[in-house]
């Protein structure tokens, strides 16, 4: 498929059935604007790819870390297959430039919704590779582009959420447990944005924003971790 040659080169996989790749990159919104489009959107491929991704990552963790408790393996797997990680990998592969989206979705390229679209496209791509080249091809792709991130995740304890990681750092460096305070709230009840401060004693370390207090706390902790003092 000529228009997807660059992507196929990047992932080092050439589709025998290129329509599977086209469908993997087709968002529901595109179908709404192009009702005569002969292929469906990518949600069924996403469903399949999600299952393939999970079993291959699970098998790798199970075989590679025979002494690791189930709870830790679950956290490590979650860090590899969550939407943020998959969206990041999709960006690295430049999947975004090949997505088939509605005009409205094309413009909304920096939103949280775009992150989920990219993550879903990654899962759909895995599903398409599985159907086109069987499990072995999907396994090669997942090991190269997903499981390859595991070493960094374990080395930097990225399987912990930002709040847990910042708390560990704060206790390690200054022996103090951080706390959070709501600084401001804006917007109507159904679209409220919280601004939360991360504090060590009375020192403001970072500020985070989110649509819930918890989300804002996580954002504040993530900002705190960027500060060289807490690395």
C-alpha positions, 0 to 999 in steps of 0.5 A, a space after each residue: 500500500 503505497 501511502 503507508 510504505 513509510 510506516 511499513 518500513 518503520 515497523 519492518 513489516 510489509 502487509 500481505 493484505 494492506 487493507 488490514 493496515 488501512 482499517 487499523 488506522 481508520 478511526 470511527 469519526 472518519 467513517 461518519 464523514 465517509 459513509 461509502 468507505 468500504 472498510 470498517 473502523 479499527 475498533 474490532 482490530 483494537 479489541 483483538 490487538 489488546 488481547 494479543 498484546 496482553 498475552 505476549 507481554 504476560 508470557 514474557 514477564 512470566 518466563 523472564 522473571 520466575 521469582 517475581 510475585 504476581 502483584 509486581 508482574 501485574 504492575 509491570 505489565 500495566 506500565 507497558 500496555 497502558 494508554 500513555 505508553 502505547 500513545 507514546 510508542 505510536 508517536 515514535 512510529 509516526 502513526 499519527 500522520 497516517 491516521 484516517 480521522 474526521 476533519 474535527 479530530 484532525 484539528 484536535 491533535 493535542 488533547 487527551 482524546 488524541 492520546 487514546 486514539 493513538 493508543 487504540 490505533 497501536 492495539 489495532 495495528 497489533 491486531 492487524 499484524 496478528 491477522 496478517 502474519 499470525 502470532 509470530 509476527 505480532 510477537 516480533 513487533 511487540 518485543 521490538 516496540 513495546 517490551 523493549 521499554 521494560 528495562 527503562 521502566 524497571 530501572 526508573 521504577 516507572 511502574 509506580 504512579 508519580 505520587 508513589 515515586 515522588 513520595 519515595 524520593 522525598 522520604 529518601 532525600 529529606 525524610 518527609 512525606 509530601 502532601 497536597 492542597 487544592 489551590 484553585 477550582 475553575 469551571 462548572 461542576 460538570 467541567 471543573 478543573 482543579 489546581 493542586 499544589 505539591 508541598 514538602 512541609 510548607 514549601 510549594 514544589 509543583 502545581 498540577 491541574 486536572 479534571 479531578 483532585 486525584 488527576 491534579 495530584 498526579 500531575 503535580 507529582 509528575 511535575 515535581 519529578 521533573 525538578 532535578 532536585 527530586 531525581 
